[in-house]
Amino acid sequence: MIFTTFLQFGCAHRNQSICNSKQRWITSVAIAVLVTLSGKMTAIAEKPNRLSVAPTANGVYLYGESSKPDVVGKEYIIFETIGTKTIGAFYLPRSEFSCFYGQFKGSRLSVTLIDALDQQKYYYTLLLNPNGLTASKHPMMGAPTYQPLGKISNNDLRILAACKLQLPTHQ
């Protein structure tokens, strides 16, 4: 990773405590810059029981057609909710993703999906139910029910950050 190489290069100092302090400071600055560039990204704390939190509350959420993350051929939804507004993406692992923005109205999430290939807009409704989210129309492929997943990966966050940069006016 670039930051690791940079940190190792910058720590040629003989006093290890000075080197460690320098590394912590550089890491803190790098994280602050990345968070700022990704567009007001909400701090995400790993919660042990993430599945019990409704996606209408402020936070970042991951849902999938599979109960396991990153299954090729299964569709996933990563999104962030702030107030009633939501921004995120539908994606297939190791493939494409399409960004969307939307709004919760009760247990319904109405989204406008921007197709990654032709930039056309498509409109969907996701219904929050005890099993997860059910789509009114299926955005990419397969069955239209998505279940909550607890672990959000760095790749999920990368996709979300890309959508936040692509759709900044909808945040």
C-alpha positions as a Markdown table, in Angstrom:
| # | Residue | x | y | z |
|---|---|---|---|---|
| 1 | Met | 0.0 | 0.0 | 0.0 |
| 2 | Ile | 1.2 | 3.5 | -0.8 |
| 3 | Phe | 0.8 | 4.8 | 2.8 |
| 4 | Thr | 2.8 | 1.9 | 4.3 |
| 5 | Thr | 5.7 | 2.5 | 1.9 |
| 6 | Phe | 5.5 | 6.2 | 2.6 |
| 7 | Leu | 5.5 | 5.6 | 6.4 |
| 8 | Gln | 8.4 | 3.2 | 6.1 |
| 9 | Phe | 10.4 | 5.6 | 4.0 |
| 10 | Gly | 9.7 | 8.5 | 6.4 |
| 11 | Cys | 10.9 | 6.6 | 9.4 |
| 12 | Ala | 14.6 | 6.6 | 9.0 |
| 13 | His | 15.0 | 8.4 | 12.4 |
| 14 | Arg | 17.0 | 6.5 | 15.0 |
| 15 | Asn | 14.6 | 7.3 | 17.9 |
| 16 | Gln | 11.7 | 4.8 | 17.5 |
| 17 | Ser | 9.2 | 6.8 | 19.6 |
| 18 | Ile | 9.7 | 9.8 | 17.3 |
| 19 | Cys | 9.2 | 7.5 | 14.4 |
| 20 | Asn | 6.0 | 6.0 | 15.8 |
| 21 | Ser | 4.6 | 9.5 | 16.6 |
| 22 | Lys | 5.4 | 10.6 | 13.1 |
| 23 | Gln | 3.7 | 7.5 | 11.7 |
| 24 | Arg | 0.5 | 8.1 | 13.8 |
| 25 | Trp | 0.4 | 11.7 | 12.8 |
| 26 | Ile | 0.8 | 10.9 | 9.0 |
| 27 | Thr | -1.8 | 8.2 | 9.3 |
| 28 | Ser | -4.2 | 10.6 | 11.0 |
| 29 | Val | -3.7 | 13.2 | 8.3 |
| 30 | Ala | -4.1 | 10.7 | 5.5 |
| 31 | Ile | -7.4 | 9.4 | 7.0 |
| 32 | Ala | -8.7 | 12.9 | 7.4 |
| 33 | Val | -7.8 | 13.7 | 3.8 |
| 34 | Leu | -9.5 | 10.6 | 2.5 |
| 35 | Val | -12.7 | 11.2 | 4.5 |
| 36 | Thr | -12.8 | 14.8 | 3.3 |
| 37 | Leu | -12.3 | 13.8 | -0.3 |
| 38 | Ser | -15.0 | 11.1 | -0.2 |
| 39 | Gly | -17.6 | 13.8 | 0.5 |
| 40 | Lys | -18.6 | 14.1 | 4.1 |
| 41 | Met | -18.4 | 10.4 | 4.7 |
| 42 | Thr | -20.1 | 9.5 | 8.0 |
| 43 | Ala | -17.8 | 7.8 | 10.5 |
| 44 | Ile | -18.6 | 4.2 | 10.6 |
| 45 | Ala | -18.2 | 2.2 | 13.8 |
| 46 | Glu | -18.3 | -1.6 | 13.5 |
| 47 | Lys | -21.4 | -2.6 | 15.5 |
| 48 | Pro | -21.7 | -6.2 | 16.6 |
| 49 | Asn | -25.4 | -6.4 | 16.0 |
| 50 | Arg | -25.6 | -4.3 | 12.8 |
| 51 | Leu | -28.4 | -6.5 | 11.5 |
| 52 | Ser | -30.9 | -5.2 | 14.1 |
| 53 | Val | -30.6 | -1.6 | 13.0 |
| 54 | Ala | -33.2 | -0.4 | 10.5 |
| 55 | Pro | -31.7 | 1.2 | 7.5 |
| 56 | Thr | -33.9 | 4.3 | 8.0 |
| 57 | Ala | -31.5 | 5.3 | 10.9 |
| 58 | Asn | -28.4 | 7.3 | 9.9 |
| 59 | Gly | -25.6 | 4.9 | 8.9 |
| 60 | Val | -24.1 | 2.7 | 6.2 |
| 61 | Tyr | -25.8 | -0.5 | 5.2 |
| 62 | Leu | -25.1 | -3.6 | 3.1 |
| 63 | Tyr | -27.7 | -6.0 | 1.8 |
| 64 | Gly | -27.3 | -8.9 | -0.5 |
| 65 | Glu | -29.1 | -11.6 | -2.4 |
| 66 | Ser | -26.8 | -14.0 | -0.6 |
| 67 | Ser | -26.3 | -14.2 | 3.2 |
| 68 | Lys | -22.5 | -14.3 | 2.4 |
| 69 | Pro | -20.7 | -11.3 | 1.0 |
| 70 | Asp | -18.9 | -11.2 | -2.4 |
| 71 | Val | -20.6 | -14.1 | -4.0 |
| 72 | Val | -20.1 | -13.9 | -7.8 |
| 73 | Gly | -23.5 | -13.7 | -9.6 |
| 74 | Lys | -25.4 | -12.3 | -6.6 |
| 75 | Glu | -26.4 | -8.7 | -6.4 |
| 76 | Tyr | -25.7 | -6.4 | -3.4 |
| 77 | Ile | -26.8 | -3.0 | -2.3 |
| 78 | Ile | -24.5 | -0.7 | -0.3 |
| 79 | Phe | -26.0 | 2.6 | 0.8 |
| 80 | Glu | -25.8 | 5.4 | 3.4 |
| 81 | Thr | -28.8 | 7.0 | 5.0 |
| 82 | Ile | -28.7 | 10.5 | 6.4 |
| 83 | Gly | -32.0 | 11.7 | 7.6 |
| 84 | Thr | -34.5 | 10.5 | 5.0 |
| 85 | Lys | -32.0 | 10.8 | 2.1 |
| 86 | Thr | -30.1 | 7.8 | 0.8 |
| 87 | Ile | -27.2 | 7.4 | -1.7 |
| 88 | Gly | -25.6 | 4.1 | -2.7 |
| 89 | Ala | -25.1 | 1.4 | -5.4 |
| 90 | Phe | -26.4 | -1.9 | -6.7 |
| 91 | Tyr | -23.4 | -4.0 | -7.6 |
| 92 | Leu | -22.3 | -7.4 | -8.7 |
| 93 | Pro | -18.9 | -8.6 | -7.2 |
| 94 | Arg | -16.0 | -8.3 | -9.5 |
| 95 | Ser | -18.2 | -6.6 | -12.0 |
| 96 | Glu | -20.1 | -3.3 | -12.5 |
| 97 | Phe | -22.0 | -1.1 | -10.1 |
| 98 | Ser | -24.7 | 1.5 | -10.7 |
| 99 | Cys | -25.3 | 4.4 | -8.3 |
| 100 | Phe | -28.6 | 5.5 | -7.0 |
| 101 | Tyr | -30.1 | 8.2 | -4.8 |
| 102 | Gly | -33.4 | 8.0 | -3.0 |
| 103 | Gln | -35.5 | 8.7 | 0.0 |
| 104 | Phe | -37.2 | 6.7 | 2.7 |
| 105 | Lys | -40.9 | 7.3 | 3.2 |
| 106 | Gly | -41.9 | 5.1 | 6.0 |
| 107 | Ser | -40.8 | 1.5 | 5.2 |
| 108 | Arg | -40.4 | 2.3 | 1.5 |
| 109 | Leu | -37.2 | 3.4 | -0.1 |
| 110 | Ser | -37.8 | 5.1 | -3.5 |
| 111 | Val | -34.7 | 5.2 | -5.6 |
| 112 | Thr | -33.5 | 6.6 | -8.8 |
| 113 | Leu | -30.8 | 4.3 | -10.3 |
| 114 | Ile | -28.3 | 5.8 | -12.8 |
| 115 | Asp | -27.3 | 3.0 | -15.3 |
| 116 | Ala | -23.5 | 2.7 | -15.3 |
| 117 | Leu | -23.3 | 2.1 | -19.1 |
| 118 | Asp | -25.8 | 4.6 | -20.6 |
| 119 | Gln | -26.5 | 7.0 | -17.7 |
| 120 | Gln | -30.2 | 6.5 | -18.1 |
| 121 | Lys | -32.4 | 6.8 | -15.0 |
| 122 | Tyr | -34.5 | 4.0 | -13.7 |
| 123 | Tyr | -37.0 | 4.1 | -10.8 |
| 124 | Tyr | -37.4 | 1.4 | -8.2 |
| 125 | Thr | -39.1 | 1.0 | -4.8 |
| 126 | Leu | -37.5 | -1.1 | -2.1 |
| 127 | Leu | -39.8 | -2.3 | 0.7 |
| 128 | Leu | -38.3 | -2.8 | 4.1 |
| 129 | Asn | -39.7 | -6.0 | 5.7 |
| 130 | Pro | -38.6 | -8.4 | 8.5 |
| 131 | Asn | -36.4 | -10.4 | 6.1 |
| 132 | Gly | -34.6 | -7.4 | 4.5 |
| 133 | Leu | -35.5 | -5.4 | 1.4 |
| 134 | Thr | -37.7 | -6.5 | -1.5 |
| 135 | Ala | -37.4 | -4.7 | -4.8 |
| 136 | Ser | -40.5 | -3.6 | -6.9 |
| 137 | Lys | -38.5 | -4.3 | -10.1 |
| 138 | His | -35.1 | -6.0 | -10.1 |
| 139 | Pro | -32.3 | -3.5 | -11.0 |
| 140 | Met | -29.7 | -6.0 | -12.4 |
| 141 | Met | -30.5 | -9.7 | -12.2 |
| 142 | Gly | -31.9 | -12.6 | -10.2 |
| 143 | Ala | -34.4 | -12.7 | -7.3 |
| 144 | Pro | -35.6 | -9.3 | -5.8 |
| 145 | Thr | -35.1 | -10.0 | -2.1 |
| 146 | Tyr | -32.0 | -8.6 | -0.3 |
| 147 | Gln | -31.0 | -9.6 | 3.3 |
| 148 | Pro | -29.0 | -7.5 | 5.7 |
| 149 | Leu | -25.3 | -8.3 | 6.0 |
| 150 | Gly | -23.2 | -7.3 | 9.0 |
| 151 | Lys | -19.7 | -6.8 | 7.7 |
| 152 | Ile | -19.0 | -3.9 | 5.3 |
| 153 | Ser | -15.8 | -4.3 | 3.3 |
| 154 | Asn | -13.3 | -1.7 | 2.1 |
| 155 | Asn | -14.5 | -2.5 | -1.4 |
| 156 | Asp | -18.1 | -1.7 | -0.4 |
| 157 | Leu | -17.0 | 1.6 | 1.1 |
| 158 | Arg | -15.0 | 2.3 | -2.1 |
| 159 | Ile | -18.1 | 1.8 | -4.2 |
| 160 | Leu | -20.2 | 4.0 | -1.9 |
| 161 | Ala | -17.5 | 6.8 | -2.0 |
| 162 | Ala | -17.5 | 6.6 | -5.8 |
| 163 | Cys | -21.3 | 7.1 | -5.9 |
| 164 | Lys | -21.1 | 10.0 | -3.4 |
| 165 | Leu | -18.6 | 11.7 | -5.8 |
| 166 | Gln | -20.7 | 10.9 | -8.8 |
| 167 | Leu | -24.0 | 12.2 | -7.2 |
| 168 | Pro | -22.9 | 15.0 | -4.9 |
| 169 | Thr | -26.0 | 17.0 | -5.3 |
| 170 | His | -28.2 | 14.2 | -3.9 |
| 171 | Gln | -26.5 | 14.0 | -0.5 |
